[in-house]
Structure formats: structure tokens, C-alpha cells
Amino acid sequence: MEAIILQVLNGLDKGSAYALIALGLTLIFGTLGVVNFAHGALFMMGAFVAVTVKRLLGTSYEVVDETRTDFLGNPMTIDTPYVVSWFGESVGNAMVDWAVPLSVLIAIPIMAVIGVAIERGLIKHFYKRPHADQILVTFGLAIVLQEIIKAFYGANPIPTPAPSAFTGSFDIGQLFGFDPFAIMYPYWRLVYFGFSAIIIAAVFAFLQFTTFGMVVRAGMADRETVGLLGIDIDRRFVIVFAIAAVVAGLAGVMYTPILSPNYHMGMDFLVLSFVVVVVGGMGSLGGAVLAGFLLGILQSFASMSAIIELVPGINQVIIYLVAVIVLLTRPRGLLGRKGVMED
Amino acid sequence: MSKGNFTRRNMLKSGAVTGAALAVPTIFTGRVWADAHTGFTNAPGDSSVTLGFNVPQTGAYADEGADELRAFQLAVKHLNGEGDGGMLNTFSSSALDGTGILGRRVEYVTGDTQTSSDAARSSARSMIERDGAIMISGGSSSGVAIAVQGLCQDAGVIFMAGLTHSNDTTGKDRRANGFRHFFNTEQSGRALAPILEAAYGTDRRAYHLTADYTWGWSQQRSMQTYTEDMGWETTNAVLTPVGAGDFSSYITPVANSGADLLILNHYGGDMVNSLTQAVQFGLRDLQVDGVNFEIVVPLYSELMARGAGSNIAGILGSQNWDWKIENERGDRYAGTNAFVQSFGQEYGFPPSQAAQTCYAQTMLYADAVSRGGSFNPCSVVEALEGFEFDGLGNGPTLYRADDHQCFKDVVVVRGKENPENEFDLVEIVDITSREDATYATDHPDFAGGDLGTCNPGA
């Protein structure tokens, strides 16, 4: 039982990342009609916002300590971050320690600007072009963004840990009457799940309870009619794209302590997220979230040794297997609407 | 009466042919190879010789690859008489004098294996065919090393393996043109078993997480053999994809499996991730039937320790070499300090075991060419087989002729509880002597391979 609960928790974590990326993808596809293959790159860029903020906060000056020697026998140099000098030891060190959560605040405007720049600079020219053209150009954009990050940050993963207050694990099992240590789960993964749930709820609330959201939903239901009503679609397109970019970016920022950021992490998540979107139903926000969590959980269960022993290699193909089964039995996906991506 | 063909001309011809045939067994020896500067793949000109360094610059083993490349560049510098000479000053052989190799300046080209056999073969082929590399070195993944070793054998160049730890590299996949300085999983098992028994007793239930390729399988097999021999039970062994990143799905079942010890047959970035996640999931806080849950990392490195940070504290493992070994264990490991000084001055931090093995391999190749007097791969093979040397940091070492495997002392280490600085993360617990780490040539884990004969290529 404990093992099952743990795999469900693992699945919720993976599913959170899939769901957040798939949510943005669906938002863009549903309103703009664009298949955005650069969306994984936006997730990756969010992660690198956190890396950059962490580096900036940790920028140090060197002080030579004559009383200690380094491995070559030379006087040792001690690195002291500028923020420690400026704000004092406790505040300065806390700022360095809390770099990832602080990055969330900085990532919102940065990712919004990146989103606007991509939409205005590139995507808008492809609204009336076939999906194949959109896929090619956004895939190309993803590669360009990936290579820019590689050129600046290198190819290797960059460890970006969570604040020390969130290292270690929490005994969830005891809350539900299990033995001590039966269900231990890392604090930060719980934070990530909670954060994702808040973001998903916020996006849904925004679409449900604001006038802007109502127009977006109307646009997702019938784009042409909304245009005929004289609504400035262009302005809304930009905002929708920016929101999707921010959601993907925040998913990336908060994911950095779980998996050290690297330049191709976006591509790794993008393929899975597209499967999530297709399984959930193209254009369905609820479907994207549902499929994200569902596939995350299934993937976790497929990684259990008992399951792998039974069906070797199932952990590598489970998501695609589910996609095939769903599409064969329900071509529109779990919550897909009729007419989307259909002739 | 038949007329015989017994003329003076025919007799001379027959004599020449017979003489040549009788001379065959002695043709393929040093002096004759030395005179043959052509007739083999990528024979160098008079001014320079090109070496190919094929390392992972991306992927799960990229940190090791970066350090390997640093060491290769330093070795080239020293071979060309630049810098402080490093281990050239301590190497027991005196064939190298800092004037390149056989008077030719050493140049090099690099490739990115991407920790993938296909990419590694492709970059090695390019270095051989396009850049004229006469020797390929590097690695960091046994799968890659075995693939490139096979390619080098076919192409007729020497492969001086970098970091490759699978038994198969000098076992079932050994080749005449390939040589390994690094130790292997059998040697790790022999070194670790007595230390693990002393630390954790004879009644343990071990759970293995294993990288799903030749090295992982080899490492798991060796650890299982030696730990089960001392009474441990293997509760489960799960294969994990290389470069998986998030190992949480594989780690979470461990806590409730009944195991009280986890053996992580992972290396490089994968080990950093799996160990960090194992600690995050609370395994080190766990008690199973009254005993503390423990983690073992059979193949250790300082680079991994740096990546894993404080999570590595108290964890046992084995190493091919450690940068502190001469300071802590004396002159037997001469060469270590010279190398650390040279590497540290150049790059600002101490070298990893990956760096040391690659530096040593470059020196050993250059030395073999110099002693044999030729770049011909068959001359190099002859010079390296059965070669006894010292002064490269590992103590007295033998390049065994039967399998082209080096035999030397093996270091058992533990992550430091209270490191003084970011380079002082590993403490040397014990050293298993070369004699104890040596296995028989007919060891079953190394069976099925055939060195074949050296291939000089073109």
C-alpha cells in the first residue's frame, strides 16, 4: 500500500510538470490555433531564469585567508557573495539560499516579455499558415533557443538546489496512521505539486471569472464568431501567448531543484507534453491537466520493479502505449471536442 | 628420365624464399617495426603526430569528459616539453624527453562521444579518417569504450581506453589494439567486500539500482558475487535507463522492499541524481529491523562527490586513484603530487581519477612508441604487453599481456562527514594491494573474449 501511495505521489509530481506545459500548449492551440513546438523551450528558459538569478545572487568577491591553505599549499581564497556584504550575513545568505523561490517573481515579467517577443516577432506571421509550417518554425525556434542557452551555460546540468528549509523529506504516512518512515516524501516535491495546483487553479479562475477569460474561452469555442463581434483578437493573442509562456516558465523555475537544468530539458518534456495534449484532447484545458496527471502516475507505476519484471521495458513506452489505446478507442482524446484537428 | 630444374638461378630464388620464410618469426619484432615508418594507418610525417581524444562533452558523464580533456591537453603540453613536465619527472621509464614523440610535435583533435556509442564511433572515425589520428583515447562509458575499441581494431590504430570500468572491456570484448589502465568491476568487488563486511556485517539485504548497459550489468554482477559470498542477500536488482535524470520512481519502492542497504550501480551525473534523490526520499534516515539503512556507491569519484555535496557523507566506494594518495600513503604512489601540482596550477582544482587515467594512458602510449621506436600499432602492442612501470601515481603497475589490463592497487574511499573545503570530500579508508586485486586470466567473468592479433591497418 505504501509503495502504491508513493508512486501516486511521484506521478503527481511528474504529472504536475506535464500538466503545466500541456496547459500552455492547449491554451495556445485552443485560442491561436498554433501548434507550438517551442513550448518546451519556454519551460527550459524558465529553469535558466532560476539558474541566472541564483548565479547573480551568489556573485562573490575573493578574500585571501592567510591562515588556511588550499590543496596546492597556497593561501586559501574565500568567496563572499556581494549580497552578504550589502545586506548582512543572515539576510544575504538567506537571499542566496532562497534564490529559486525568488526567481518566481523575476521569471513572471521575463517570461511574459519573451512570450510577447516570440508571438509578435515570429508566431503572428504563421497564424494563417498550415499546421506543418507552424510546427517547423516553432521547432526551429526551439532549437535556436536551446543552442543559445547551451552557448551561454554549457551542456552540463547545473545543480540549483531548493532552500535548505525544504531539503529532506516529510513523513506523510504518519498523517494517515501509517508506521513512522513508511511514506517519506521530499518537501520540495510537495511544494512543487502545491505550486502547480495553484497555477492551474489560477489559470482556470482567470478564464472562468474574468471578461478577458470569457472572450478567450469563446475564442476557443468559435474563433471566427468572436472575430466577427469586433473583438481585438490580436491583442488577446499576445496576452494568451504571454500567459502560456509564463506558466511554462514558472513550471521550469520550480522544477530546478528536482532535476538540475540542462539545455535540452525542454525537448525532453515537450514530446511527452504533446502526447499529454493529444491524450487529453486537443484544445481541452481540462483534458490536458487530467491527462498530465494520469500519464505521470501511469509512468511512475510502470517504473516499479514488479511491473518491469512482468513486462520488460514498459517504463519506457507506457505513455505512448496509452496514447495509442486512447486514440484508437477515442480519437478526440479524453475530453476533446468534436471538430478540433478533424476534417 | 626426367630433366631436373636444378639451375643456379632457381637455387638462388629458392634460397631467398626459404630464408625469408625462416625469418618470418623474427620479422615482427621491435627493430624491424622500428624501421617500418610506413605501411600502417595514419603513419605520421616527420614534424608532427596527431592523437584523437574522444570524450563525452554532453550527457550523463560530461563532467568526467571535461576533466579527461583537461588531462589530455596537459599530457600533450608535457610531451611537447612545455609546462613543468608533470609525471614525466617521476615515470619509471626514461624514454620520453619532452621533445614530442619520436621527435615529432604532438598535436591533437577532440570529439564529443555524447555518451552514445554511435556518436562516439562516428567522431572516432572522423578523427581517424579526416584528421589522421594515430591513437584514440577517452571514454567515460564502457559501452562507448567497447564500441570505439572495436572500431580502432578494425581501423588499425591504438585505443588507449580512458574511464571504462566494465569487465567486458578487457574481458569478452578485449582487442589486441586496445589497452585499459583503469580498474574494473571485479577489482572493485575484491577491494570493497572486506570493507563492507567490516562496516555493515554479514547479514544484510541489498537492493541494486543498476545502469542498464554493459558497465551496470558488470558492476552489479561483481558486487552481487562478492556480497553474497559474505552472506548478504540480494532482495532486488532493478535496471534503470542511462541519463534518466529523475530516479524517484525507482527509488521510492526501495524503502518498503525489506532491503536495508542500497547499492547504486550508477556513475557520473546519474549517480549524483540517484544518490541525491535517495537521500531526499529519506532512505538514510530509515531503520529496517533495528539497523540503519545504508547506501553503497561501488565506483566513486571526486567529481561525483562534488556534485552530490553533503549527500555523499559516510558512503563507501572504490576508486582507481585519489589525488591525496601520495600525501596520505607515501612514496609508493609517487607521481601523484607532481600531477596534482601541475594540473592544479593549470586549472585551479585537483584532478579526478578520470583525468589521472587519461593522462597516464597518453604517457604510456607515447612511451611505448618511443621504446619500440615506431608508431606502428604492432610495435606499440609489443612494447606495452607485460610492461611493468611505476611513478604514474598508482604504485608499481603491470600491463598484463593476456588481456591488456593494468593491475595495480585499488583505493577504498568514504565520503567525508566534515570536509574542510570543496575538494576534500573523500577520505581514503583502505588500499587493496595489487596482488589481492589481481584475478586469474581464466576468471569466468572475463571469459569468451579473444585479443586476436594486432592490426596495423593500411
Contacts between the chains, C-beta under 8 A, distances in Angstrom:
chain1	res1	chain2	res2	distance
A	2	B	255	7.6
A	2	B	256	4.8
A	3	B	252	7.1
A	3	B	253	5.2
A	3	B	256	5.0
A	6	B	252	4.0
A	6	B	253	7.3
A	6	B	255	7.5
A	6	B	256	7.6
A	7	B	249	6.7
A	7	B	252	6.3
A	7	B	253	7.7
A	9	B	252	7.9
A	10	B	248	5.0
A	10	B	249	5.3
A	10	B	252	5.8
A	13	B	248	7.2
A	14	B	246	7.2
A	70	B	421	7.1
A	70	B	423	7.8
A	71	B	323	7.4
A	71	B	340	7.1
A	71	B	344	6.2
A	71	B	349	7.6
A	71	B	350	5.1
A	71	B	421	7.7
A	71	B	423	5.2
A	71	B	424	7.7
A	72	B	340	7.6
A	72	B	341	6.5
A	72	B	344	4.7
A	72	B	345	7.0
A	76	B	421	7.2
A	155	B	57	6.2
A	155	B	58	4.1
A	155	B	62	6.0
A	156	B	58	7.6
A	156	B	62	4.6
A	156	B	63	6.3
A	156	B	66	7.4
A	156	B	269	7.7
A	157	B	269	6.0
A	159	B	272	7.8
A	159	B	307	6.6
A	159	B	309	8.0
A	167	B	280	7.1
A	168	B	280	7.1
A	168	B	282	7.3
A	169	B	280	6.0
A	169	B	281	5.8
A	169	B	282	4.0
A	169	B	285	7.6
A	171	B	282	7.8
A	181	B	255	7.2
A	181	B	282	6.6
A	181	B	285	6.9
A	181	B	286	5.4
A	181	B	287	7.2
A	182	B	255	7.8
A	182	B	256	7.0
A	184	B	255	6.6
A	184	B	281	5.9
A	184	B	282	3.4
A	184	B	285	7.4
A	184	B	286	7.7
A	185	B	281	7.2
A	186	B	277	7.8
A	186	B	280	4.1
A	186	B	281	6.1
A	186	B	282	7.9
A	188	B	280	7.6
A	189	B	248	7.6
A	189	B	280	7.9
A	258	B	246	6.8
A	259	B	245	5.1
A	259	B	246	5.5
A	259	B	273	7.3
A	260	B	269	7.9
A	260	B	273	7.4
A	268	B	245	7.6
A	299	B	249	7.2
A	300	B	248	7.8
A	300	B	249	4.6
A	303	B	249	3.3
A	303	B	250	5.8
A	304	B	249	7.3
A	304	B	253	5.7
A	305	B	236	5.6
A	305	B	238	4.4
A	305	B	250	7.8
A	305	B	253	6.2
A	308	B	238	6.8
A	308	B	239	7.5
A	315	B	241	7.9
A	315	B	249	7.5
A	316	B	241	6.8
